[in-house]
Amino acid sequence: MTSAQTQTVLNILHSHLGKSTTHKNEEHSFSCPFCNHYKKKLQINILAQKWHCWVCNAKGQTINTLLRKSNAPTHVYPRIKEIYGDSSYTTATKNTRTLNSLPENYSPLYIKRNTPNYKNALHYATRIRKLTAIDILKFQVGYCESGPYAGMLIVPSYDSSGLLNYYVGRSFYDNTIKHKNPPISKDIIGFESHINWNQPITIVEGSFDAIATKRNVIPLFGKKILPSLRSAILHHKVPRVNLALDSDAYKDSIIEIEYFLNNGIDVHYVELNSKDPNEMGYEDMIEAINTARKVSFFDLIQYKINI
């Protein structure tokens, strides 16, 4: 990498992130676009391309990944790729690839079929998971008759442009593997196509929890809020976050509460009383959200003491 190329990369980063502090071995510290900490805590190695924020733990393997996740102008991406080429393409970046399609043999549940798998899938969706016909249509819930996801319900997730960004598979039979998800990063915004960022959002763990909650809700497909969602919440200046994670994610909830409070976002901690939102159902879940108390810094200290 020539000195001219290094300077070009720095010029692009300076234009997008502001001036940096220079360290040895081509290390530079910038203001982090994800947590907006008042100090320059985003450290980038220009040669290796690796970047990491020491406050919010946002990190990645390529400069282009950083630029895309922080909504840089699209015209800079080809210039960065021209400089670095594909030399930084690793197993880690393979796992962050986007999805092109739903699983092979996916069929939507709203299209009736006279097969045992269809009947069992519909029974599990409506009787066990309590999904309504509107839920099935709105969230495009389907199932697979055969293939790698045979015997599983499929719940897709789409981004703000209507493009597939994730899906989950959940077996509707008891004697098989319960869950099967695609081999890609979960650092996406679940159900983003249904989100109005100008309204309070509710964060839950799973897709069925989100469907049960119905309105302006984002599933994590896990227990941790990852950088893409954190960044979007700050970028859109969401007026209120309702955090509704299961009791076994108590420590993770405290971490997220502290992060959002430090960044001026109102957080309401939703008491689930040892149930998950899917078990509670829509009416009880909405009641829990409406009565959730706004968390103060004093409350946060109490939560930490109770860990």
Sequence and secondary structure as in RCSB ss.txt:
>XXXX:A:sequence
MTSAQTQTVLNILHSHLGKSTTHKNEEHSFSCPFCNHYKKKLQINILAQKWHCWVCNAKGQTINTLLRKSNAPTH
VYPRIKEIYGDSSYTTATKNTRTLNSLPENYSPLYIKRNTPNYKNALHYATRIRKLTAIDILKFQVGYCESGPYA
GMLIVPSYDSSGLLNYYVGRSFYDNTIKHKNPPISKDIIGFESHINWNQPITIVEGSFDAIATKRNVIPLFGKKI
LPSLRSAILHHKVPRVNLALDSDAYKDSIIEIEYFLNNGIDVHYVELNSKDPNEMGYEDMIEAINTARKVSFFDL
IQYKINI
>XXXX:A:secstr
  HHHHHHHHHHHHHHH   EE STTEEEE  TTT  SS  EEEETTT  EEETTT  EES HHHHHHHTT  GG
GHHHHHHHHTTTT  HHHHTT    S  TTEEETTS   SHHHHHHHHIIIIIS   HHHHHHTT EEESSSTTT
TEEEEEEE TTS EEEEEEEESSTTS SEE  SS   S TTGGG  TTS EEEESSHHHHHHH SSEEE SSSS 
 HHHHHHHHHTT S EEE   GGGHHHHHHHHHHHHHTT  EEE   TT  HHHH HHHHHHHHHT EE  HHHH
HHHHHT 
